[in-house]
């Protein structure tokens, strides 16, 4: 059924629409970088100094006599870092703090070769080389003598040096005077941006040799594979509050991760551009065949593919790290070692979340909570938006609507459920409110360029904005979550950071002016993309502090940066109830996972407008197969609790959510792997099948870990879907019918409203719960079921991670267990996969299902260490080659084996 066209009304007061956002040609530093004169830098090879952390050179721009400082460092994890700064700046340039997790282990560099024009450096075994060319300066990274990356390949290095405002040069003409004035003050619409030290932009280009597919650079509502930007807008990284964002756009959204990942069949590499100011990225793919109409075909030169990437940032330094892979999984680990691993969420956070802007009062919350039980739909968390507060003052409760918030949380806790409340970065201007006065008197607010407290507007009206770049302010904010200070809160209350780009109604591009001033005297322009990152950090630290360091926090943030994965979850913001937004959610979430932001999701059903029942069902099906699973809607929409659309829709949604809960042991294990190895739970197909070029751009289906392939239905009225089953030697099993399909083909699959195409990969073992319970706390008490999917060799393996699901005991006391299941030659083994942990629990494997067993066995014997062998009863379905053994009750923490004869 075609969806009825609904009027899209903005929730932002006096919203001026998308015209309030800049295009690249309206950004002065971008124009200067693109249109400016060619500047050729010389690397002064005789200034080379080898240090314990790498190598240093000086660089010279002959025309301007500008001198720069180049440092090169390499790490044990196979990364190369290129850092360029002014040799003698008039003041320190901003370097991004808090994103990288500690000092990397640098390798000692040594000179491999030296010529008149270049110096070649190497490290460790000498597999990789770094070659610095004198003039024009360029830097090559080689693997076994093959150049894989060239920095400054097209001579686009640009570095605007800071100026003293009191020593501006005199202008020889009126035109030159206008140009000079614009360098110090930029105007967009009615907004003026004064630059205290004049222009200070930086830029550089890299050539990625042999690559024709690039990914990453979230957050954009666009395809998984990054598009060639010639003839269009570059990708913009500038965190903005964009209501009902345009699709297939390169406009900046709520968060930014300046990581680009390139892939080809034999290598994956990454480029991490550590800069938190406004950034643009241009991407040019160059084809394999050199086309020149003037050249006879016989003489045309065949050249390899390459991807040219040009980064341009408004300020800061050039801090560029190349991650050398070479496999996708090695690259993910390298990036996690650099910016941190995904936080291990508490188990409840992987369950279903019910949210709305806003639930009316305590009675409404209790009624919704009871509705889930009445309709037998599991869920874990209910959320409250800003109306729960007293006059939009965070850390307070409306005394009429929520007179007993602690009692409400205890009521939910009886069913082992949680409450999440919103806490935005703006603080209502109210001299009679103690928290506002405490923040004002403690110097915790951002200031304007004249040194006064900056005042903007958001939901409460006149507001001041906390300066989360200050460690002191972050520490103060963290204490606001303690139980004695946050009246009405309990340990089962968790937090949602919204509007933290930051959003400023009526501000330039609906955000904070770039010349606002933060801790240390830094202008907002330097650290804009870090603002939400730092609030997320402070909130996470507040919840950890609240528990005395014993309990894992849960914090959702709308804005994010590289490293935000350490703090919790993010979501894709103000989406719309349409099929197009459902479709785009998949590549958006895949791009986030590739860039390290793994605990992510999109609002089920769309935040604004009212979804038709079919769209709502399909969205629940898709979101249940994604990491963060939350239904959310704006207050202008109709209520959409899962039971409000008739029994048929309720039944389908119930089944979808129950299946999500049954799969949580697998999801939790994937997040343990993300937490310890950096491997994303949601994976583009090319991550698991890196040599199959035909799937490199597929973004309508994906892998959940290495075992499950999901292909959500995203078309209205679909009766058939086409599912690409990769791997010519693979076997794929439909998880619903157990039917086996060979890989290396596209399957046409008949679907109905309750069909969710999911396939288990041959060679894998997936652990599910035997039921769903009403929440994750109940789920933990249920027995488990194994599904063993045999590959063409009759083997399979998988793992299961268990801990208490909520505390840091897994980290501090090694209270966890990691079990491995292996099937080989008719023998299924359960063994420990880690000697580091010990966790005594009563979890049992109740049943084992084996897919792809081509002949009916004559016997099944179970052996548990220290006991006698016993025969197990089983059923065999010849039509789908499936064996099921039930009532096994084998303890997960024990070693055991099942022999099939």
N, C-alpha and C positions, 0 to 999 in steps of 0.2 A: 504494500500500500504506500503510495506517495505521501510524504509528510506535508501537512498544511503549512503554508507560509505564515510565520508569526512575526509580529513586529519586534525588533530588537531594541529594547529601551535600556540605556546605560544606568547602572546603579550609582555612578559617580555624580555627585551634585554639579550642576551646570557644566556637564561634560561637553567639550568641544570636538569630540571625535578624534579620528586618527590624524587630523591635520595638526594636532599639537605635537606630533612626533617628527623629528628631523629625518630628512633623507641625507645621504652622504654629501651631496653637493651643497648642503646648507651648513656643513661642518668645516670651519676654517682650516683646522690642522690637516684634515683629509685633503682638502683642495691644495694646500701648500705642498704636501708630500707627493701628490699625484702630478701636479702641474709644475713643480719646482724644477730648477735646472739640474742637469746631471752633475753629480759630485763624486769624484773618484778618490777613494782613500788609498793610502799607501801603508802597508804594514812595515814597520821599521824592524827588520829581522835582527839587526845588531843589538836591539834592546831586549832580546829574549832572556828571561830569567826562569830557570826551573826551580820550583818550590816543592815543599812536601805535599802541597795540595794541587799541583798542576804546573801550568806555564803562564807567563805574563809577557805581553808585548805592548809597545806603544804604537799608536796609529796616527797618521798625519793626513789632513786634507790640505793639499798644497795651495789651493786658491785662497782659502780663508785662514790658513795656518791653525785651524782647529786641531787640537791634540786629544786623542781618546786613549782610554786604557782598556786593553783586551785581556781577559783571563780565560783560560781553557782548563777545565778539570774533567777527569774521567773517574767513573766509580766502578766498584767491583760488580755492581749489578748491570754493567754494560750500558752506561749512559754517558753522553758527552754534553757538558754544560759550557755554553758560550755566554760570557758576561761582558758587556761593553758599557763604560761610563765615561764621563768627562775626566780628563786627567787632573785638572785643577778647577773644579766648579766653584762658583762664587758662594754656593751653599750646597749642602748635601742634597742629592736627588733621592726621591722616595724609592725605597726597596720594600717589597711586599713582606710583611711579617706573618708569622703564625700559620702559614699554609704548609710549609715543609716541616716534616716531623723529625727534627734533629739534624745533626751534622752528618752528611753522607760520608761513607768510607771511601776516600779518594785513593786512586792508584797513583803511584809514582810514574811520571812521564819520563821518557828518554828520547834522545835524538836518534832517529833511524837513518835519515839522510839529510844532507844540507847542500843546496846549490846556490848559485847567485840569485835565483829568483824565488826560491822556496825553502821552507824547512819542514821536514816530515817527522812527526812525533809518533811514538807508539807506547804501549804499556802491556804489562802482564805477558801473555804468551806471544804477542805480536800479531794476533789475528786481525785486529783493527788498527787503522792508521788515521792520524789527523794531519793533513798537509795544509800549511799556510802559505799562500802565494803573496808575493810582495806587492806588485802593482799591475793592474788594479787589484786591490785586496779581495781575496776570496779564501774560503776555508772549505776544504773537502774532507769528508769522512769516508774512508775506504774499508771494505771488508775483503781480505785476501786479494788486495791490489785492485779491486773493482770499486769505482766511486759509486756510493749509494746515495749520498746527500752532498749538496754544495750549498754553503751559506754565502749569500751575496753573489749568487750566480749571475744575476742580471744587473748588478751594480746599483741596487736600490737602497743601499744603506743610507739612512738619513738620521741625523742626530742634532736637533736644535739645542744649542747651548743656552743656559739660563743667563739673563741679563740683569744688571743693576738698574732699577727704575730711575735712579738719580743721575745716571750717566747715559741717557739716551742720546744717540747721535743726531746732529742737526740734519734736516732734510733739504735737498737741493731743489725740489719742486713740490707743487701742491699735490700732485698725484702720488709722489713718494711719501708725502706727509700723511695722506689718507691711508696708504698701505701700512705705514709704520704704526699709525694709531690703531688700526684694526688688529695688529699683533698684540696689543696690550688690552684691548677692550673689544669684545665680540657681542653682537646683538642678534637675538633671534626673537621675532615677533616683538612683544613689549618688554622682553627680558634682556638685561645687560649683564655680561659676565666680565668682570675685571680680573686681569691676570697679574698677580703680584710680581712675578719675575718674567713676564713676557712669555713668548711661545717656548715650549720645551718638548715638542713631540719627538718620537723616535719611530723608526721603521726599518724593516729589513726583509729580504726575500730569501727563500730557500727553494732549491730544485730537488725534488725527490725522484731519482732516476729509476725508470722501469715501472713506475706506478701509474695507474689510471683509475684508482678508486680511493677516495678519501672519506672519512667519517668523523663524527664528533662535533666539537664546537657548540654544545648546547648552551642556551636553550632557544630553539627555533621551531616553529610549526612547519616543518618541511620534511622532505624525504630523508631516509637513512643515509644514502650516498649524497655527499655534498655536491652541489651543482656548480658548474662553471659560471663564474660571475661576470664574464665578459658581456657587455651589453645590458647589464642589470645592476642591482644594488649589491655591494659586498655584504658578507655576513657581519652583522654588528653585534658586539658584545658590550652591552650597556644595560644594566638592570633597570627595568621599567615596569610600572603597573599598567598593563595593557588589557583593558576589558574586551572580552570577545575578540581576541586577536585574529588578524587575517591569516588565512591558511596559505601554505606554500610561499611564505614571506621570509626574508632575511632580516627583518626588523628584530631588534633585541627584545627579549621578553624578561621574565622575572629573575632569571639567574644566568650566570656565565661560567663556563669552564673552558679556558683557552688551551684545550688539548685537541690536536688534530691527529687522527690515526689513519695511516695509509696501509693498504694491503695489496699484495700480489701473491701468486701461488707459492712462491718460495720464501717470502719474507713479509713480516709485519713490522712497521716502525711508527714511532710517534714523535710529534713536535709539541713541546709544552712551552708556551710563551707566558712567563710569569709576570703579569702586569695587571693591576687592578683599576687602571683608568679606562676611559672610553677607548675601545679597540675595534678596528675593522680588519677583516681578513678577505683578501681576494684570492680566488682559486682559478687557475687556468690549467685545463687538461690538454695535453698535446698528443695528437693521435700517432699511431704507429707509422702511417704512410706520410711521407713528406710530399705535400701537394703543391706543385708550382706549374701553372699553366704554360709558362714560357719554356719549361724544360722538357725535352723529348722524353717519352715514357721510358725508353731504354736507359736513359741517363739519370732517371730520378733516383735519388738516394733514399734508401730505406733506413729510417732512424727508429730507435726504440721509444716506447711511450715514456712520458714524464709528467709529473704534476708540479707546477710552479705555485708556490704559496707566498703571498706577501702580507706581512703583518704591519699594522700602523696603529700606534697608541699615542694618546694625547700627552702623556708625561711619563716620568719614571726613567728607568734604565732598560737596556736590552738585556733580558735574562732568559735565555732560550736553551732548553734542554732537549737533546735528541735521544729518544729511547730506541735502542737498536734491536729489540726483540731477541731472536728472529721469529719466534712463533707467537701467535696471538696470546697464548697463556703466559709466556715469558714477559711479553710487553705489559700485560695487566699487572703482573707482579712487580715489574720495575716501577710502574706508575704508583702503585700502592706503597712501595718502599719510599717513594719521594713525597707523597702528599698524605699518606695514611690509609689504613685499611677501613673498610666498611665496619661501622659499629655493629656488634651482635645485638639485635633487638630483643627485648623481652618477648616471649612467645605470644602473649596476648596481642602484640602490635601486628602480628602476621594474620590475625583473625579479621573478621569483618567489622567495619566502623560505620556507625549510623550518625549522620550529621545533617544539620539544616541551619540556615540563617533565617529564623532562629527558633528553637523550641521555647514555648511561651513562658512556662513556669514549672515549678516542681511537679505539679500534678500531670502536666503534659509529658515530662520526662518519664515519670513512673508509668504512665499509660503506654508510651511507646515501648518501654522496657518490657512491660507485661505482654504487649502485642507480639513480640518476638517469641515469647514462651507459648502464648496461646496458639500461634501458628506453627510452632515447632521449627523455627528458623534460628540457627545459632548466630550469636554475635557477641562481641567482647567489649565494645566501647561506644558510648554515646557522647555527643559533642555539644558544647554551648558556644554560640557566637557572642558578639559584643553586647547584645541586649541583656545578658545575664548580670551585667555590672550595674553599679549605682551611678547612673549618669555618664556612662562610658569612661569610668575611671577604672583602670586595670587594677587587679588585686583586690577588688571589692565585689560585693553582691547586691543586687537590687533587693532592698529590705521587704518589699511587698511580694515580688514574684518568686524570690528565692530566700525566704526567711530562715531556713535551716539547711544551709548547703552541706554542712558536715553530716547531718542526718540523711540527706539525699545520697551522699556518697556511701554511707554505711548501708543504706537500703540497696544500692547497686552491688556493694561488696558482698552482701549476703548471697548473691548469685555469682560471685567471683567476677563481676564486671567493673569497668573503670569509667571515669569521667574525664573528658578533656575540655579545657577552657582556653579561650583566645587571650593572647597577650601581645599587643602590637608595640612598636617602638616609640610612638608618639604619646606624650603625657599631657593631659588636659591642663590648660592654664587655669589654676584655681588656688589662689593664695590661702584659702581655708582648708585645703586638702593637704594632709601631713606628708604624703609621699611626694607631691609636687614640690613642696617647700624643702623637703630633705634633698631632692635631686638638685634644685636650684642652689641651695646653700652649700651643697657639696661639690659644686662645679661640674655636674654630670651632664650638662646639656651642650649640644653643638652651638657654636657662636657664629654670628655673621661677620663679614669682613671688617666691620668697625669695632669688633670686640664685644658687642652686646649679645645677649642670648638670642639665638635665631628662633623666630616664631613663624610657623606655617599653619596650615589648616588640614585637618583630617576628620574622621568621624566625630570626635568630641567638639569640633569647631576649632577655636584657637588652641594651638598645641605647640609644645616644645619637644625637641627630639633628643633622645639619650645618645651620648657620644660613646658608642660601644668600642671605638678604636682605643679608648683609654683602658688599660688594665685595671685601674682603680674603679672606673665606672662599671666595668664588667663584674668585678668582685662585689661591688655594692648591689648591683642588680641581682646577682646570684643569691645574696642574702634575703632578698625580697620573697623568695620561695620557701623560706623556712616556715615550719608549722606555726611557730609562735608569732611570726610577723604577718604571714598571709592568713588572716583570720578566716575561718570557715573551710580551710583546706585540710586534707588528710593525705596519707601516703598513697591513696589510690587515685589521686588527682594528677593529671598530666597536661602538657602544654602544647599550644599551637601558636606559632609566630607568623602573623600575617602582615601585609602592608609594609614589609621591611626592605623594600628596594633602595631607599625608603619612598613611600608614596606621600606626596604633598599636593593636596588639591589646590589648583590654581598656580602651582609652581612651574618652572620651565620643564616641559615634557612631563608634567605631573610628578616631578621629583624635586630634590633639594638643589638649590643653586650651587654651581661648581665652586664659587668663591667663598662659600661657608667655610668655617675654620674648625678643625678638630684638634684633639690632643697632640701636643708637640708642635703646634703651629702649622700642621699640614692642611692644605686646602682639600675640600671635599673631592675635587677633580682627581686627586691622586689615588683615592681609596674608595671611590663610589661603589665599585662592584664587591667590595669587602663588607659593606655595611650590614647586610643581612647575615652574612657568614659569622660576623662577630656577635650579633644578637643570638643566633642559633647556638654558638659556643657558650655564651654566658648563661643561657637558659638551661642547656644541658648540664653545665657545671652546677647550677643552682639546684637541680633535682638530685644530682649525685650528692651534693653537700647535705641536702635535706635528709637523706637516708644515712648519713655518716659514711658514705662511700661504699655501702653494701649492696644497693639495688641499682639495676640498670634503668636508665631514664628512657622516656619516650618523648621526643619533641619533633613536631612537624614544622617545617619552615617553607614559606613560598619563595624567598630569595635565597640564593646560594652561590658558592664559588668553588673552585678546586679545593678539595679538602673537607667540604661540608659533609662528605660521607661519614666522617668520624663522629658526627653529632646526632644523626638520626635520619629522618625521612624528609622528602620533598614531594610536592605534587605540581601538576602542570597548570594550575591557576584557573582563571575564569573562562572555562570552555562553554560551548553552546550545545544544547540538545538537538544535534543533527547527525545524520549518518556520516557526513564529511568529518566532523570532529571525532567521532568514534574511530574512523579509519586513521586519522592523523595521529591519534594517541599511540598507536603501535610504533611507528618510526620515532616519535618523540621519546618514548620510554627506552627504545633500543639505543638511541643516541646517548641518552643519559647513562645507561649501563656501560656502554663502550668508554665513556669518559669518567667512570669511577663512581657515579652517583647511582647506586644500585637499589636503594630502598625508595622506590618512586612509584607513583600512580597518577591516574587521572580521575576526576570526579565522575562517578558512575551516573549515567543519565544526562550529564551536562549540567553545569552550574546554573545557567539561565535558559529560559524557555521550558516548555513542557514536552517531554518526550512521549511519543505514542507508545502503547504497550510493547509492540514488537521491537522498537528501538531500545526500550528500557531492558527488555529481556536479553537482547544481543549484547548490550553494554555490560550487564551483570556477567554474562558468559565470558566476555573478553577480559574484564577486570579481575575475575576470579582466577585467571591464569597469569596475573601480573603481581609484582611484589606488594605494593601498598593498595589495599582494597577498601575504598571508602565511598559510600553514597553521600552526595552533598548537593544542596540546591539553594538558590537565593530565596529571600522572603517574598519576592513578587511571583514566585511560581506556585503551582498547586502542590499540596502535600503529596509525597510519593513513597511512603513506607511500602515495603514489598507486598503487603496484603490489600492494597487499595485498588487493584486493577482487575479484580475477578479471580475466581479460583484457579482457572487454567494458568494465568500468569503467576499467581502466588505459588502454585505447585512447581512450575519450572524454576522460579527464582529460589525456592526452598531447596530444590535438588542441587542447583548450581552452588549455593553457599555450603550445603552439606558436603558436596564433593571437594570444595576448597578445604574444608576442615579435615576431611579424611586424608588429604594430600599434605597437610602441614608437617608431618615428620620429614617428608622429602624437602619441602621448602626450608625448614629449619636447618636441615643438613647443608643445603646450598648456602644459606647465610653463614654457617660456620666456615665453609670453604671461602666465601667472600671475605670473612673476617680474618682468616689466617693466610690466605693465598692471593687475595685480590681478584679472584675469578668471579665474573658477574653471573648472577642467577639467570638473568634474561640475556640470551645470546643471539646475535644475528647468525644466520645459517653458516656464513663463511668462517665463523670462529671454530665451529666443529668440523667443517669440511673446507679447509683452507685452500685446497687445490682446484676446487670446482668453480671455474670462472663464471659459469652461467648463473650462479646463485649470488654473486657478489653484491648485486643491487636489490635483492629480494627483501622487502620490508613489510609484507602483509602476513607473514608467518615467521616463526622464530623457535628457537630451542629454549626450553626451561631446563637449565643444567645441561648435562650431556645425554640425558635419557629420554626426555619427552619433547615431541614436536607439536606445537600448537598452531592452529590456523583458525582464528576466530571468524565468525560470519559477520561481515560488515556491510552487506548489501540488503536493502529492503526486499521482502518477498522472495528471498533466495530459496530455490528448490534443489539447487546443485552448486557445489563449490569445487574448484580445481585446487588440489593440494599437491605441491611439489615435494616429492620424497627423494631427498638427495642420497648420493652414494650408490654407485652401481652394484657394489658388493654387499649392501646393507639389506636387512630385513626389517620391516616396520609392521607393528601390530596395532590395529585399531583397539584402543583401550576399552571400548564399549562392546564390540562384537568378538574380539580376540582374533579376528581374521588377519592373516599375514599377507603383506604385499612386498614385492621386491623394490629396492631403491633404484634411483636413476631414472625415474619416470614421473609423469604428472598424472595424478589420479583424479577422476571425476567421481565425486562422492555425493550421493543423494542426501539432502538434509531436510529436517523438519524444524519447527520452532524450538524443540528441546534437544537438538543436535549440537554438540560442541566437538568439532573435529580435533582429536588429540591422538597421537600415535606414540607408542613406546618403541624405542630403538632396540633392535636385536643386539644382545651382548650386555644388556643392562639389568640391574635389579633395583626396583623401586619399592620403598616401604610406605604403606598407608596405615591409617588407623582403621579399626574394624567398624567404627561408627563415627558420628560427628559430635555427639554431646550437645550441650546448649552453649558452651563457651570453651576456650582452650584449657581452662582448669579441669573441666570434666573430661576433655579429650585426653589429657595426660593419664587418666586412670583407665583408659580403654586398652584392650589388647591390640596388637599390630598384625598386619598382613603383608606378606612379601609377594611381589609379582616378578618372576624371573623370566625374562624374555631372551630366548636363546638366539645366538647368531648362527651363521651358516656353518660354523665349526662346532656348534653345540655348547658354547661357553657363554658365561655372563658374569658380571661382577657389579657391585654397588656398595654403598656404605650408609650407615645410620649414625647420626650424632644425637646424644642425649645429655641433658643436664637438668638443673631444677627449673629452668625456663624463666628465671627472673632476677637472679642475683649475680654478683661478680665472683662467686665461689669457683666457677669454672676456671677463672683466671688466677685468683689468689691462692686457692687450695687445690687446684687441679681436680676439682670435683666434676668430672665429665667422663663420658665413655664414647669412644668412636669404634664402631664395629664394622667389619668388612664381611660381605657375603660373596663367595666365589662358587661358580658352578663349572665343573670340568669333568668330562668323561662320566657323566651320570652321578657325580658326587657334589652335593651342595654343602659348603663349609661356612660356619660362622666363627670368626676369629677376631681378636683385637687388632685394630688398625693403628693404635697408638699406645705406647707403653707409658706415656706421660701422665695420663689421667686415670682416675678411679672414681666410679660413681655407682653406688649400690642402689638399684631400683628394682621394682617388681615387674617392670614391663616384660611382656611375653609376646612371642610370635605365635599367634593363634592358628594362622593358616598360611600355606604356601601354594601359589599358583604358578605353574610352569607353562609358558607359551612356546610353541614350536617343537614339542616332543612328538616326533613323527610316528612312533609305535607305542602301543599300550604296554606298560611295564608289567612284569610278572610279580614284582614285590617292591615294597618301599620300607626301608629299615632306618630307624632313628637311633643315633648313638650320642649320648651325652657323657661328657667326661666324668668318670667315677661311677657310672651306672651301667646296668645291663642293656644290651640292645633290645629295642622293641619294634614290632611291626606297626606300621601306620596304615590306617584306612585311607583310601583315596578314590576319587572319581576321575574317569578319563572320557573326554568328549572327542571322539574320533573326527567329527566333522570339522573341528577347528584345532585339532592337535593340542588340546589343553588338558593338563592334569591339575587337580586341586586336592590337597590334603588339608583336612580341617581338624580342629580340636587337638592341636599339637601341644600348645602351652609350653613352648620352649623359652626359657629365660634369655633375654637379649644379652645379658652380661656374662653368660656362660658360654664356653666353647661347646659346639655341637656340630653334628654332620648328619646329612640325610643321604643314604645310598639308594639309587634307583636302578633296579635290574630289569 
